[in-house]
Amino acid sequence: MSLTVIGAGVGRTGTYSLKLALEELGLGPCHHMEDVIKDPPVHVPLWMSAAQDKPNWAKNYRGFNSAVDWPTASFWKELAQQNPNAKFVLTLRSATSWAQSFAETIQKLIAGIDQAPPHMRPFIEMGIAVLGKAGFTPTQDHDALVKAFDAHNNAVMAGLPKKRLLVYEVKDGWAPLCKFLDKPLPKDSFPKTNNREDFWERIKGGG
């Protein structure tokens, strides 16, 4: 199945809100790390293989029409070639606030692999491998995280034609997203979710 919309923005940039928005616009189901968390035995080996340059994109995205967040964001370049008609959305936020959020959620999770329950370790190992593809590691300090964040975003903006890419902040709501995707404006408010508490609830729920 070809993907119609692909999120190139890394986690903690409003990707879960974007997932809900795309689904409300009729462009779902939308793949998100949440789907990996819900069924690790199926999804973790697939994404570890992708991180080792042995992807099977048909299996990774079976049943999905769009994809955002990690793991997808680490493979934007490959997915652009695999899905030549797909449009891309690069979700952004302040690099400083992103680094703080990432450090208190995703980085904290992957850095604690040695203390994690045994059943969680394959998921975390996959996460480390996938994030490493995009230039992020468990040990980066704040300044290194900001540098990696900016490098990823700049690479996306340099690597995709402007007609295929929307550079976007979820705080801007429906208007720029709907214009880019040629969809009518919904009546409902733009979804806002996945604060830091939501993140840990999702991790616990998948464990």
C-alpha positions, -999 to 999 in steps of 0.1 A, spaced: 0 0 0 14 34 -10 14 62 17 -3 94 7 11 116 35 44 111 54 55 129 84 92 138 84 91 155 118 107 136 147 88 127 179 78 154 203 69 179 176 31 174 176 32 142 157 3 126 176 -19 156 170 -9 154 133 -19 117 132 -53 125 146 -57 154 122 -48 133 91 -73 106 102 -100 132 106 -92 144 71 -98 109 58 -62 102 52 -58 74 77 -52 49 92 -21 68 101 10 49 114 26 63 146 50 48 172 19 41 192 12 12 167 46 -3 175 40 0 212 7 -18 209 21 -49 192 59 -51 197 63 -88 187 50 -79 152 64 -44 147 98 -44 165 115 -69 143 103 -51 112 116 -18 123 149 -32 136 154 -47 101 147 -13 85 173 3 108 197 -24 96 190 -13 60 168 -44 53 133 -29 51 101 -45 40 80 -14 36 49 -33 25 49 -51 58 58 -21 79 29 -1 66 4 -28 58 -31 -13 64 -19 23 67 -25 52 43 -3 77 60 25 78 86 40 102 111 64 102 141 92 78 146 101 53 133 89 69 100 108 102 104 142 84 103 134 70 69 120 100 51 145 99 23 139 62 15 101 67 18 102 96 -6 116 73 -33 93 45 -23 62 67 -25 69 92 -53 34 107 -51 33 112 -13 33 146 3 55 153 33 48 173 65 77 184 86 65 192 121 86 218 139 88 235 172 114 255 191 146 235 192 152 243 228 117 233 240 120 202 218 153 191 234 138 196 268 107 175 260 128 148 242 152 145 271 124 140 296 105 114 276 121 95 247 157 100 257 150 91 293 133 59 281 161 47 258 189 58 282 173 35 309 175 3 289 196 -14 315 169 -8 341 140 -17 318 120 -49 323 133 -77 300 102 -76 278 107 -39 271 143 -42 260 138 -53 223 115 -23 218 141 1 234 169 -15 213 149 -9 182 142 27 193 179 33 198 187 19 163 159 39 146 168 72 163 204 66 155 195 66 118 184 102 123 214 113 144 200 110 179 216 90 207 207 82 244 237 102 257 235 135 238 234 166 260 211 196 254 233 213 229 240 181 210 202 174 208 195 209 195 223 205 169 209 171 158 173 184 157 183 213 134 204 190 112 175 166 107 151 194 98 175 211 75 182 179 57 145 173 51 140 209 38 170 206 15 161 171 3 125 174 -7 110 196 -34 89 225 -20 58 213 -38 60 180 -18 68 195 16 48 215 42 70 229 70 44 231 98 38 238 134 7 221 149 -1 254 167 -10 268 133 -40 245 131 -60 233 102 -56 261 76 -21 254 63 -25 217 65 -58 216 47 -45 240 20 -14 218 14 -35 186 13 -63 201 -7 -89 192 20 -118 212 33 -115 228 68 -131 206 94 -156 221 119 -140 205 149 -110 221 167 -75 209 157 -66 179 179 -41 187 207 -27 158 227 4 138 238 19 159 265 46 143 286 21 125 309 4 111 278 37 97 266 44 77 297 8 64 298 13 51 263 45 34 272 30 18 303 -1 8 283 20 -10 257 42 -27 283 
